[in-house]
Amino acid sequence: QVQLVESGGGLVRPGGTLRLSCVASGSIWDMDSMYWYRQAPGQQCAFVAGVHGRTRSNQLSHDSVKGRVTASWDPAKGTGYLLMTDLNPADTAVYFCNARSTTDSFWGQGTQVTVSS
C-alpha cells in the first residue's frame, strides 16, 4: 500500500504561481509514475500533468496547461511536485496526485487551489 498526502494549495491571485507537493509513504519502491489530476466544481476529474516511467524523462501535460505547469518527482524522497505558473480562475479546482506501479494505483485526498482576485 502507498499513502499519498498533497499540500501546497491555497488562494492565489491571477498570474500567480503555486507548487503542489505529494508525499508518498508505504511501499513506494514499486512506484514508477506520478500524475496530477484536478476536479473543478461540477466537473469531472481531469488529467493535468505527470511524469511517466522510472527514467522520469517522459513528462506529460494537458493542452490546457501546457507551458504553464511542470510535473516532477523524486523517487528517493517519495515526493512529487506540480509547479503551476500564470494561474487563472479556470485553474480553480481540487488537485489530486496519483501514484502508480505496474499493478496498482493510489490517490491522495486532494488539495484545494483557488485562483481569484
HELIX and SHEET records of a PDB file:
HELIX    1   1 ILE A   28  ASP A   30  5                                   3    
HELIX    2   2 PRO A   89  ASP A   91  5                                   3    
SHEET    1   A 4 VAL A   2  SER A   7  0                                        
SHEET    2   A 4 LEU A  18  GLY A  26 -1                                        
SHEET    3   A 4 THR A  79  MET A  84 -1                                        
SHEET    4   A 4 VAL A  69  ASP A  74 -1                                        
SHEET    1   B 6 GLY A  10  VAL A  12  0                                        
SHEET    2   B 6 THR A 111  VAL A 115  1                                        
SHEET    3   B 6 ALA A  93  ARG A 100 -1                                        
SHEET    4   B 6 SER A  33  GLN A  39 -1                                        
SHEET    5   B 6 ALA A  46  HIS A  52 -1                                        
SHEET    6   B 6 ASN A  58  SER A  61 -1                                        
SHEET    1   C 4 GLY A  10  VAL A  12  0                                        
SHEET    2   C 4 THR A 111  VAL A 115  1                                        
SHEET    3   C 4 ALA A  93  ARG A 100 -1                                        
SHEET    4   C 4 SER A 105  TRP A 107 -1                                        
END                                                                             
